[in-house]
Amino acid sequence: MKHSTVVGEDGFTDIEWYDLVIVVITMNREGYNDGEQEMYIGYLTQTVARLLQIFHSDNTAAFRRKKLIMCSVDRQPQTFTEALDLSNIVQTVFRYRNNSAQRHDDVTRNIYEVEKNDYVYCLQTASRYASLHYLVLEDDVLLDENAIETLNFIMNYFDLFATTDWLFLKLFYPDKWSGYDRSWKTVLELGGYSMLGGCVCGVLVLMIPKHRKSSSSYQNLRLSFWFVVGAVFTALMCASIGRQYVESWRQYFASTHRLVAAPDCCTQATLYPAHVVSDLCAHLSRIHSDSDFAKDIAIDGFAHVRGLKRYLVQPNIVKHIGLISGLHRKSKTAEHFL
């Protein structure tokens, strides 16, 4: 199918239809002052560079026609030099060039409400470009180099391209909350690794040459003993290392990623099918956000209202690199990323 192209007033070329539109929501973190030292962060540059690298190298058929948009929600866009420089390369929209938006947020004085409104604005901006899917990223995340290929495999395998009963697919969830818990799924995972460790230990015991003959009952008892030792040791080792790191081997193979029910947190990287975007934006525009009802909780609430499924890819196919919060303008400690 041939797609015609058009050139907008900003000089960027567009086609009539995309497979995937990616919008990066960004605000200025340049000149952040940490004690006596003024820091240049450069999160946005890293994020955009990785996306452009993926755009250049990825040939996934289902997402062949891709578009990248930067959406600046900084209240002083003229001082956001990083976004201004990148706007020569990537199509960029600036929310607060329109003073009416800033006056509205000055009245609210609620950072959670402002953050939600910024999110709605950027998602609506992306939806102006006809596409099957919209990926909303924060400006401090790095997609894995094979993220699009992995996403395509998962959506094909679980038939997400054809179904319409899901609201979003999250590509990231904080590692610190991804450890072992009391759910039956993680218990089964731990049990599976324990069995594997026990079997390996048993095989090693069988490979040890025997210097004297012994009864079969003794051999079975000896083998069972070392199987239990190996299983217990493996379980303790997995628990001490942490599920998020034990399972990290899966990230190297697209076919080993899994799809699970998504928790309400977080929104660093979220994929939406086109048919839900309009209703989701309308829902978010009607509600009020605060510290107890932030935008991720509000989005999750919409899924409950409509009876839509929420998915999370495991392990993550996005890396969160941000140490400076755009919401509170505070530096996070390394504990947030453990």
Number of C-alpha atoms within 10 A of each C-alpha: 3 6 11 9 11 12 10 9 7 10 10 13 12 15 16 12 17 19 16 24 24 21 24 27 24 23 22 24 20 16 11 16 14 11 7 6 9 11 13 12 18 15 23 25 16 15 19 23 14 17 19 14 11 17 18 9 11 16 13 15 10 17 20 14 17 17 23 19 20 25 26 25 24 22 19 15 18 12 12 17 12 19 25 16 11 16 15 12 12 17 17 20 18 20 21 18 16 10 10 11 15 18 11 11 17 12 8 12 10 14 17 20 22 23 19 22 21 22 21 21 18 23 24 16 15 26 18 8 17 16 20 17 24 26 21 23 23 24 28 25 22 24 21 18 17 17 19 21 17 22 21 17 17 20 16 13 12 12 11 15 15 9 10 14 15 17 25 24 24 28 26 24 25 17 18 13 12 15 16 16 11 7 8 9 11 15 12 11 16 21 16 15 18 24 19 17 21 25 19 16 22 21 14 13 15 13 9 8 7 9 6 5 7 9 7 9 9 10 13 10 11 14 20 15 15 19 24 18 17 21 25 18 16 22 22 14 14 20 14 10 12 16 20 20 14 16 16 13 12 16 18 14 10 18 12 14 22 15 17 13 12 20 14 15 16 19 19 22 25 20 22 20 21 17 13 17 20 13 11 19 18 12 15 20 15 8 12 16 22 14 10 8 15 18 27 16 16 19 22 20 16 16 18 13 8 11 12 16 16 20 20 20 21 22 23 24 24 20 18 19 14 19 17 18 12 18 11 9 13 13 14 12 10 8 7 10 14 10
